[in-house]
Amino acid sequence: MKRPLQVTFAQHMTPTQLTMTMFPLSLCPRLAGARLVKKAAALLGAWCLLASSASAQSPAPGVQVQQFTLANGLTLIVKPDRRAPTVAHMLWVRVGSMDEVDGSSGVAHALEHMMFKGTPTLKPGEFSRRIAALGGRDNAFTSRDATAYHQQIPAARLEEVMQLEADRFANTQWDDEEFKREIEVVKEERRLRTEDAPRSQLYEYAYAVAFTASPYRRPIVGWMSDLDAMTSDDLRRFYRQWYVPGNAAVVIAGDVDVAQVRAWAEKYYGRIPAGLTPARKPRIEPAQNGIRQIEHKASASQAYVSLMFKVPQLDISVLKDVPAQASAASRDALALTVLAAVLDGYSGARLDRALTQGADRVADSAGAYNGLLGRGPQVFFLDGVPAEGKTPGQVLAALRKQIDRIAREGVSQGELQRVKTQWVASETYKLDAIFSQARELGSNWLNGFPLDANARVVAQLRTVTAQEVQSVAARYFGDEQLTLATLVPLPPDPNRKPRLPAAASRH
């Protein structure tokens, strides 16, 4: 089934409903709903890529993105786009749930909430009220890999927003009573978005089973027991440790003058003390050598089955000028992304035709998604909802049959051309949104990629061959790297009272 081409961030969606990631798997309660993201994830492997070609509505030729490093270590990235008098301002911090430790899961996301609770010069909630008074809007998200705060405002008010955000980044404070109230909001968010959502809970358990050493095994929102034990000082320590200029980037796109923006950045962000950027120890996921399975029974209207295969991810080698210099793992990651698009990248793609159409259909829906990149290990997902009278086992067999067929017979040039044409078109149109431009530049910074990484990856995707797609289909979908998760539906509990929404929160 066809999905729109917008990527959003919601940790509690199923992977075929996600992104991030560019962005891999994040929390952002007020972004668009689950069905907005699956096709983009299938096409882009959780990373939003900017097109290298330009249309009549694209930014003027010759506009250059510029990057600077302030004396305190903070990175500044500026992209002028003067088509409209608006600006997107983002503050990225390279810290997410993967930087937490056992017993403190959820602290990165809880801190994101507390960043709206004031500074010595701002009362709780005043930051957002100031942004609204300037004619803008703001929000934030936490992912496994990063935390980001963003505003979209009239270009004439950019200096004021930079002053506000620099103050928040350097001087956030809250009292313990404010924390006690907000942590209850976070807990209720977990209840509503995970514990009352059977598929979300299934994926939480599946990640915990799939990964052993990788911190990706922990949920972004945190385990409830960790939230119960969390203290205000836990967040303050995390804030002091990670929210330092050398671990952050300010990304600005829109109707701006680069020299002026740099001067404002020096004025407001440049005076923040440098601090020490924490050293990170590697946490390498050991090889998996056999199938892992989980079955989750919960009140639900339909069964559901998901297959998670560990796969290689994109690395910086693929961005070199000579395609042959790309590592074999990166070429495979690109081919897996194309494979996901062939399976589920457009209306009438292979999974749609084979599983959800016709008199013998076995599924109401079926999908594929490849995690192209991130700070941690990536996975390829297949999933499906059994049709009436069909079983999860039948859907499982049908999904794997489609992979096996491509491994034996390959894919057609027509299929390849279709998905590649869609990439170029969708990414060109995406240039119309300045927030998308800022978000994707931030993603490049987060992953250590150059500013023109988007165009380079699109160029590499165009070179993926049918033989490469067939090869990865044959090599990455055995049981050795598989985690199989099944939702077994139970009838509703007649004694359970409906849960009331939590008290209103900024986000």
PyMOL commands that set and color helices and strands:
alter all, ss='L'
color gray80, all
select helices_A, chain A and resi 15-17+34-36+38-44+97-99+107-114+126-133+155-171+176-195+198-210+215-217+224-229+232-242+245-247+258-268+316-319+323-325+328-344+350-356+392-409+413-430+434-446+453-462+466-475+479-481
alter helices_A, ss='H'
color red, helices_A
select strands_A, chain A and resi 26-27+66-69+75-80+86-93+137-143+147-154+248-254+292-299+304-311+363-370+378-386+482-490
alter strands_A, ss='S'
color yellow, strands_A
deselect
rebuild
show_as cartoon
